[in-house]
Amino acid sequence: MSKTVFITATDTGVGKTIISAALASILRSQGKNVGYFKPVETGCDPLCPDALLLSKITGQHYDEVVMYRFKEAVAPFVAEREEGTLIKIDLIKEKIKHLQEMYEYLIIEGAGGVAVPITYHNEKIYTYLDLISEMGLDSIVVARASLGTINHTYLTVEAMKKSNINVKGIILNERSESPSLAERTNPKIIEHMTGVKVISVCEKGKIPLLICIERLKDKIDQIF
């Protein structure tokens, strides 16, 4: 069974894919057998940018890294109804278990935040909270480093704790190269309020992926 981590976030566009790519790059550079999986990706026109990037890093076939692909950049629950392809949770779970058998390390990335609806399953709207909780997956929360992140991060972590999800850490992303007062003080406040360690902070820059690789290369054991 692989060391598996689910990468979620406080919102869409926060940087889950950059963090996932950084982790995959670090593990590959260490000679580890690492796989990546994104159960659902929207905004694929025609290819899915997240899946395409990670498949190049891990060496996996594009079809292996993403299961459901939709053109519209909306929540999976909306996309499946607009485009006529229903998402099957049981198939996603089977795929995760299969990949866990194949890879020493497995990075799973959600879409948006933990409360994003995936589909209608077992007589309710099924979210990423449900998937992470039911599969017993450890998780990392990616959040913005800037003003406003305290509230978003606190609410995300609280929701995950209520679902008995093990949040292994928080990674703050896109801090300014000259950090504001909020960006300098947010990490400690977030740690105090959530009880979860801020593992690292990635800064903005010309090549964000390289910055995150540098920040996270000594944090692999904490994350997995």
Secondary structure, DSSP 8 states (H G I E B T S, - for coil): --EEEEEEESSTTSSHHHHHHHHHHHHHHTT--EEEEEEEE---SSS-HHHHHHHHHH---HHHHEEEE-SS-S-HHHHHHHHT----HHHHHHHHHHHHHH-SEEEEEEEEETT-EEEEETTEEEEHHHHHHHHT--EEEEEESSTTHHHHHHHHHHHHHHTT--EEEEEEEEE-SS--HHHHHHHHHHHHHHS--EEEEEE--SSHHHHHHHHHTT-HHHH-
